[in-house]
């Protein structure tokens, strides 16, 4: 199907819309990454011009990304102050950890003793990569592997809504988890050890033990952040 532009040139419908949509998604992902990795920490003031220059894009996809990030709670936009990178409140952090605990302990109970050989292999590969990153002191890599490890179990369930919820929580808590590892580098090794314990409980088929170990693992981070 084609349509005619004002200058008379005929173009295929959708040919322009798709690249524009891809640019919007690209702008959103890149800007979200700049926020969650701490390059734009909470309290930072931004502008469309600055972000368009940083991302090498026009203002249109950048404006769309800003709107999505505002809706997700990463940014606050006002005519008076401009664009502000927001920070989760203590209450929000606690609420997010409680949601994670509910979802992830549910996954533990469902998956205990039911993992497939391929799933076990995936977990083992993740743990090996975590150990290597911890021993190398690579906090950036370890944070990513830690997030992926937790998402594995929700993915194994095959429940798209749970996976979507976990992804959203991960994005919002990424900055917070970064603070945990920055303030307590030794947490990488203890996190790896706790992950191994979770794997062992799942493999043994002890659903309550797996759920308890996951809850205790998440509770450490919640208590640490609540005390700061």
BASE-390361 format. One record per residue (C-alpha): residue number from 1; x, y, z. Coordinates in pm, whole numbers. Layout:
<rs>
(r NUM (X Y Z))
...
</rs>
This chain:
<rs>
(r 1 (0 0 0))
(r 2 (134 347 -84))
(r 3 (47 703 1))
(r 4 (139 1036 -159))
(r 5 (346 1295 24))
(r 6 (277 1664 -16))
(r 7 (562 1694 -264))
(r 8 (397 1429 -482))
(r 9 (643 1150 -409))
(r 10 (477 816 -344))
(r 11 (606 617 -50))
(r 12 (511 283 94))
(r 13 (282 317 397))
(r 14 (462 227 717))
(r 15 (811 274 573))
(r 16 (858 601 758))
(r 17 (662 506 1069))
(r 18 (873 199 1149))
(r 19 (1210 381 1164))
(r 20 (1048 653 1375))
(r 21 (915 391 1617))
(r 22 (1255 223 1633))
(r 23 (1416 557 1718))
(r 24 (1164 614 1998))
(r 25 (1239 272 2145))
(r 26 (1613 325 2106))
(r 27 (1595 664 2278))
(r 28 (1394 512 2563))
(r 29 (1635 223 2619))
(r 30 (1945 441 2601))
(r 31 (1811 708 2833))
(r 32 (1682 449 3079))
(r 33 (2028 289 3081))
(r 34 (2193 624 3154))
(r 35 (1962 664 3453))
(r 36 (1972 310 3593))
(r 37 (2351 281 3569))
(r 38 (2391 603 3764))
(r 39 (2537 819 3490))
(r 40 (2241 1049 3548))
(r 41 (2194 1010 3926))
(r 42 (1883 1118 4116))
(r 43 (1858 1495 4142))
(r 44 (2011 1555 3799))
(r 45 (1838 1815 3584))
(r 46 (1814 1736 3212))
(r 47 (1691 1910 2900))
(r 48 (1560 1791 2567))
(r 49 (1841 1970 2385))
(r 50 (2109 1808 2600))
(r 51 (1960 1461 2565))
(r 52 (1907 1494 2190))
(r 53 (2273 1590 2155))
(r 54 (2387 1306 2384))
(r 55 (2183 1042 2199))
(r 56 (2251 1187 1853))
(r 57 (1880 1212 1775))
(r 58 (1618 1474 1704))
(r 59 (1392 1597 1983))
(r 60 (1091 1392 1868))
(r 61 (1211 1043 1979))
(r 62 (1377 1196 2285))
(r 63 (1051 1363 2388))
(r 64 (870 1030 2352))
(r 65 (1133 860 2569))
(r 66 (1100 1130 2834))
(r 67 (723 1081 2846))
(r 68 (760 703 2890))
(r 69 (1023 742 3161))
(r 70 (807 996 3342))
(r 71 (516 751 3337))
(r 72 (747 478 3472))
(r 73 (863 702 3758))
(r 74 (1222 760 3646))
(r 75 (1172 1129 3562))
(r 76 (961 1419 3684))
(r 77 (877 1689 3432))
(r 78 (740 2032 3518))
(r 79 (728 2367 3334))
(r 80 (901 2536 3627))
(r 81 (1183 2292 3704))
(r 82 (1227 2111 3376))
(r 83 (1326 1743 3366))
(r 84 (1446 1590 3693))
(r 85 (1584 1241 3754))
(r 86 (1382 1107 4046))
(r 87 (1477 877 4332))
(r 88 (1270 607 4494))
(r 89 (1158 688 4846))
(r 90 (1231 446 5131))
(r 91 (866 340 5132))
(r 92 (881 270 4758))
(r 93 (1200 67 4797))
(r 94 (1043 -145 5070))
(r 95 (725 -189 4864))
(r 96 (928 -301 4561))
(r 97 (1127 -553 4764))
(r 98 (804 -694 4909))
(r 99 (661 -741 4560))
(r 100 (981 -912 4449))
(r 101 (974 -1141 4751))
(r 102 (614 -1240 4678))
(r 103 (684 -1315 4312))
(r 104 (1017 -1488 4358))
(r 105 (919 -1707 4650))
(r 106 (616 -1812 4448))
(r 107 (851 -1908 4164))
(r 108 (1066 -2110 4406))
(r 109 (769 -2312 4527))
(r 110 (651 -2380 4173))
(r 111 (991 -2477 4035))
(r 112 (1143 -2682 4320))
(r 113 (1220 -3033 4193))
(r 114 (1076 -2951 3848))
(r 115 (1367 -2788 3667))
(r 116 (1455 -2936 3329))
(r 117 (1814 -3036 3244))
(r 118 (1842 -2733 3015))
(r 119 (1722 -2502 3291))
(r 120 (1972 -2649 3536))
(r 121 (2249 -2596 3281))
(r 122 (2142 -2233 3237))
(r 123 (2155 -2179 3615))
(r 124 (2499 -2341 3640))
(r 125 (2633 -2122 3359))
(r 126 (2496 -1814 3534))
(r 127 (2656 -1913 3865))
(r 128 (2992 -1978 3699))
(r 129 (2982 -1634 3537))
(r 130 (2885 -1474 3870))
(r 131 (3177 -1639 4048))
(r 132 (3421 -1521 3782))
(r 133 (3287 -1165 3802))
(r 134 (3302 -1164 4184))
(r 135 (3660 -1293 4187))
(r 136 (3758 -1029 3929))
(r 137 (3588 -755 4131))
(r 138 (3377 -658 3829))
(r 139 (3077 -498 3998))
(r 140 (2919 -374 3673))
(r 141 (2912 -725 3526))
(r 142 (2809 -885 3854))
(r 143 (2510 -650 3892))
(r 144 (2388 -750 3547))
(r 145 (2438 -1122 3615))
(r 146 (2262 -1089 3951))
(r 147 (1957 -931 3787))
(r 148 (1952 -1194 3513))
(r 149 (1978 -1477 3769))
(r 150 (1665 -1359 3947))
(r 151 (1474 -1317 3621))
(r 152 (1560 -1671 3513))
(r 153 (1315 -1831 3754))
(r 154 (1022 -1616 3651))
(r 155 (1107 -1689 3288))
(r 156 (1116 -2063 3365))
(r 157 (758 -2038 3492))
(r 158 (648 -1920 3147))
(r 159 (418 -1659 3299))
(r 160 (454 -1348 3083))
(r 161 (285 -1118 3332))
(r 162 (521 -1221 3613))
(r 163 (821 -1180 3381))
(r 164 (697 -835 3279))
(r 165 (648 -732 3641))
(r 166 (995 -855 3735))
(r 167 (1152 -665 3448))
(r 168 (984 -343 3561))
(r 169 (1094 -394 3920))
(r 170 (1449 -468 3809))
(r 171 (1469 -143 3615))
(r 172 (1341 62 3908))
(r 173 (1565 -107 4164))
(r 174 (1879 -119 3951))
(r 175 (2006 214 4086))
(r 176 (1934 98 4440))
(r 177 (2113 -234 4396))
(r 178 (2409 -45 4249))
(r 179 (2434 147 4576))
(r 180 (2439 -179 4772))
(r 181 (2736 -318 4582))
(r 182 (2920 16 4575))
(r 183 (2886 52 4952))
(r 184 (2954 -316 5026))
(r 185 (3181 -474 4758))
(r 186 (3206 -796 4958))
(r 187 (2837 -847 4896))
(r 188 (2925 -991 4553))
(r 189 (3078 -1305 4704))
(r 190 (2803 -1350 4963))
(r 191 (2538 -1295 4695))
(r 192 (2698 -1568 4484))
(r 193 (2704 -1803 4785))
(r 194 (2335 -1735 4855))
(r 195 (2251 -1797 4490))
(r 196 (2425 -2135 4512))
(r 197 (2214 -2218 4818))
(r 198 (1898 -2131 4629))
(r 199 (2006 -2353 4340))
(r 200 (2074 -2643 4578))
(r 201 (1733 -2611 4745))
(r 202 (1558 -2606 4408))
(r 203 (1750 -2910 4286))
(r 204 (1667 -3103 4604))
(r 205 (1297 -3040 4550))
(r 206 (1253 -2870 4888))
(r 207 (1009 -2594 4791))
(r 208 (985 -2433 5136))
(r 209 (1362 -2425 5179))
(r 210 (1406 -2269 4835))
(r 211 (1140 -2006 4911))
(r 212 (1292 -1930 5252))
(r 213 (1642 -1891 5110))
(r 214 (1516 -1657 4840))
(r 215 (1324 -1451 5095))
(r 216 (1628 -1425 5323))
(r 217 (1845 -1331 5026))
(r 218 (1615 -1044 4929))
(r 219 (1562 -939 5292))
(r 220 (1934 -864 5331))
(r 221 (1915 -598 5061))
(r 222 (1594 -451 5199))
(r 223 (1737 -425 5553))
(r 224 (2064 -279 5428))
(r 225 (1893 -4 5232))
(r 226 (1639 72 5506))
(r 227 (1924 129 5754))
(r 228 (2105 388 5538))
</rs>
